[in-house]
Amino acid sequence: MATEADEKPMGTISNPFNIRDETPTRQVGLRMTIVSRLQRNNFDRKVAALNVTRSQWAMIAIVARYPGSTQRSIAEYLEMSEASAGRLIDRLCAEGLLERRDRRDDRRARAVYLTEEARPLLDRLGAIATESEQKMFAGFTDEEVETLLDFMTRIYENVSRG
């Protein structure tokens, strides 16, 4: 017995949102997953010319937002293990984009900061992010984006409770 997928020619792109037989909440969940993946993939393609991986640009963005953070807190922000965060920080330090500094309040911990060499890369990543956001929210009013933000915040709070 042939399925609907079997009847479609190979290489044909169909609308991933053609999920009308699902409940509205299921449709929203599926669409959030698809939109998130598309947005990440589009951003990855745009930053590939900068020779930066998703992990690297995420790390650079977190350190820029929270300068002086410890490896542990950076790992928590990025939802990765401390060991993985440490290896990535080491790699970016070796490339001259991050630096570790001693902390006065805790001799065991080291603070992580961007270097001046990272600033042009961070500026370019920011410009790419702004361009991506403009494309994503084309046709939306500021009020609609604020409403969506409120909804997404509520969804995040519900999901983060486990």
HELIX and SHEET records of a PDB file:
HELIX    1   1 GLU A    4  GLU A    7  1                                   4    
HELIX    2   2 PRO A   24  VAL A   47  1                                  24    
HELIX    3   3 ALA A   48  LEU A   50  5                                   3    
HELIX    4   4 ARG A   54  ARG A   65  1                                  12    
HELIX    5   5 GLN A   71  LEU A   78  1                                   8    
HELIX    6   6 GLU A   82  ALA A   94  1                                  13    
HELIX    7   7 ALA A  118  MET A  136  1                                  19    
HELIX    8   8 ASP A  142  SER A  160  1                                  19    
SHEET    1   A 3 SER A  69  THR A  70  0                                        
SHEET    2   A 3 ARG A 110  LEU A 114 -1                                        
SHEET    3   A 3 LEU A  98  ASP A 102 -1                                        
END                                                                             
